């Protein structure tokens, strides 16, 4: 029903659209109500007779006045019709003009008209219906009785006939089923939503046609069907989250209500009102998926911001590694070789020698540079939290786990994971770490789901992991898995020619921070070069920072320990018994070192490596001696037996 009879003024008869002439001639009492103005817009003659009011008077009456004392029930019914599109109730008892309360059944549906939303109410006298049923039963008895199915069929025919306007105007799908599950009527909205015509459904059992299978493919037995349950238990069943199957085989997500129908106190079937919510459900699923993705990306971004340290950008070298010594050049060549691969790298050396800088250089030169480099300081993680830090956890996995958390491996997916101080990883976790490296799979703590991950691992340590393996504190298979491409960092005392470059770099950075113009003098450079730097580059950086803070009038105050009687760490050159002059120029130091190396080479017949070689005599590494020979420009003829 597309339009409704509407009065121009209260004293002018309404113009009736020919399409709804049934409104005037219907034997069912009908009211047209404006729910927002609480106004009875029109009433057909049957309604005037049922209620005992003149038509003009009803048009001037508020709906709430007709239902005195029932404002709450009227509001609930009105809102239900507005929300669902069609609704019925027996809770309203309007007062007859004589003052008698009437027991009526109200059926309402939406009635759009000229941009307004009106309600079409059909009023059925329950007492008159009961009398008709009694009379019909007596007539049946006098005629020898009719079969049960004929009586049930007549009940549904009465429902369809008496509610024809509602069935056609309703936006929801509506159909009836008898106690055998066979369809008795289908409204146009149901035909549109399901694709089946009324002729194809009426008289057939509807469950095997539209409700035979769950959305996940499981068979839906009719014994479990809430629609059939309505005429088994006599209760109203409201269901959401199921599917009806259309004629083309596609599923329609629906929410529906199955209401039992009684005849002479016996449930003879049900009327089903359903709504297609496929678009709403699809939108909800997309929204939930989008929100979940936003949460995942936000959490990942937060963790990346928390884990990633500021990138080191140095003008003199794009990798942030300062130095011109042979040792540094060798390290850069190793970085260039291994960076494009996916091989695991093990960086060893003393603390403060720049192992993290080498890891960053490898990552930046790799194909993974667009993904993060995640650093894990294994020495700073409590033993009981290692697994959670590496692999993450789900909410409730342990006390304090109030929400899901991404682990470092998942955070580094597609990028590089730098395991600093890898020797500190507990032995019981090393097996799980090995599995991730071998298979690329892991599980969060407290979760059974296996996740795939693609991570390149760079490990660093100042321990001798070979000894740790022999002592049973580090797994041998994990050691070999991590030590695919070893890189050894050279301590600062073995590349003294790089000390002035590093010192000037740190001083330039501090000068910018302090907004001063500090420079390194030649004397400062000599002092720094003579010191053995047990803390390596990190110690040099701290000394320069302290000197910049203590500087006065543009002059640095470099504070170094007295090294006159100090012993260098293991592996460093011994302090000679004959102390060097207290003050030597850079040229003097170079000449002194050159003469010392030449003397050692001559004493060893030019042999550098192996027993009895010059490196052993000078108590320095052969590679270090070779780099110093090259740096000092010792003639090739002096290097007889370098490889011997």
Phi, psi and omega in degrees: 000115189269331182228172181224153175295129183229130177283143174285313173223166181298332184260010179243134181296139181292152176271123184265124176293134181302332183291344181237034178300338178298337178301317183286322187265357183295141176282347178274138177289131182225141176234144170252122188236138171267105186291336183276331178263359182054046187232134171280111184283319181201162178215138179277168183304323180297324178292321178298318179294316183295319185269342177082018182248153172289146184299317179298323179293319179298325180293339179262005186257140174282148179298322180292330178291322178294335181242059182302132179081002182237032184299319182296312180296322179294319180296316179300315181295314181299314180295325178296319179294317180296323182281315186266342182093330177204141183199156177222158180201156172242014185277349183262134180230083181295158183264129177292157180304335179278355181099357181276136176284133181259139175264104185236158170253125180259131171236124184237150175214162180285146182220088180296140179203116176051045179079000179253157176250111178252169177243135173257117182251130174253125185251124180243128179283109183295324180292318178296322178298317180299318180295322179296321180295320178296315179298320180294322179294319179295320179296319178299319181296318181295328181273006180093004176088154175238163184292155181300318183294328177293320180294318178296319179299321180293325178300312181289329175295321177296317180299313182295319182290316184287338183244027185302318181297316180296315182299321182281327183275338186294140176278340178277154172284136180224132172212159179247148175228141175273183185294347176266002180083008181272144184286134180253328175201158180219131181272165183302323181297321178295321177299316181295318185287326185262339180085354177266143174274162179299323180296329180282340185253322185298132179089354180247153177290123191275334183301312179294347183268314187240353189223028191278342188220141173290167181296335181268008177096354179288143179295138180252099182289142183294340176294334181267359186283123179298333179295313178290329180298331181299323179262007170264318183254354177073016182251156176281132180242122177250128187227140174226147177090028174238172180238143164256144183262125180286169181298328181278004177090357179274149180275144173241116176291132185225157163238136187214161176235128177250114184249126181292147176246130183248145173228115182057038176086357182250133177288121184247000179164201182209154172249129183250125175246121184227160181226135178280115182245024183300314181295319179296318180294318179297318178296320178297317180295318178296321179295315179298318180296319180294318179295320178296320179293320177297317179298318181295315181292321179295316180296319180295318179295318178300317181291322177298318179295327180284324186272323187285132175271163181297134181294138179272117180242115185237130187294325185287338180208124183297340181269353180082009180258118185260136175145152178239006182290163178297325180297318179291319179298322177296317179299318180295324177294321178296320178299316181296325181289314190270338186303314184290348182271179175252012184294145173288144183238136175246117179256121181242164179143172182292161177296142177085010182265005174090035180295322179292325177298321178293319178299318179294321179297319178298314181296316183292332179270000183267173176283358181260011187295342178278353175251164188286155166261114183259123182260133176237116175273096186297337181283346184258001183263127176302145186304319185283352182252003182303311185297319179294319180295320182285314191247352181083177179210165176255160182301132179086003182295329178201171181300126181098350178276084186273349177204165177296146181221134178279136177274172183295325179296314180294325179293327182271007183305125183085352181240216185234138177249120180258111181264094178280141184055053184297338179293349180273356181291129181302146183301322183291340179266345184297328178295318178293323177296320179297321180297318180296318181294325183277317189254340182073025180228150177203168174235141172293154178297127179085010182230138180272344183291133177267133181245143177266146182213145178238101186226136170265134184251130170241123182251153178219147179200150171255008177268162171270096185293335176298317177294323178297322177294315180297327180275359177079017182259357178214134183292133181294320181295325177290322178301313180293328178293324182275331188266041180292316180229097182279141173230125180255126177278144183264130178297157186296327182293343180262004173218060187298334181295344179272348186298313179299322179297314180295317182298316180295323178297313180295323181293321178298318180294319179292325179297320178296319181293323182268358181055048178230175180238084183258142178227155181268122179278166179296323178295321177298319181296320179296317179299316181294324183290328181287337183282145186274348173052069177297335178268003175060214188297325180298319179293320178299318179299317180294321180296316180294320179297317179293321179295322179294321180293323183274357185296149178224133178055038176079004181252134180285149173240090183276123183251108180238147176295156177286121184256012185297324181241011184280149175258133178288159178299165180308135180096345180274164180292144180290150172285127181285153182296322179274107184296145178286162178303150183297324182230127177225142175284168180298321180294319179296319179297319180295317179295321180296316181293322180297314180296321181295318180291319178299320179296319180293320179295319179294322180292332182256015179058036177081004181278129181259307185269163171082179180299135179079006180277173182294325180298319179294320181295319181278352179061045174227165180292143180302322180294324178293318179297319180298320179293324179290323177300317180291318182294326182275355176070031178293131186300145180305327181296340178277351188256031177300130177079022179299325180263006183276000000 
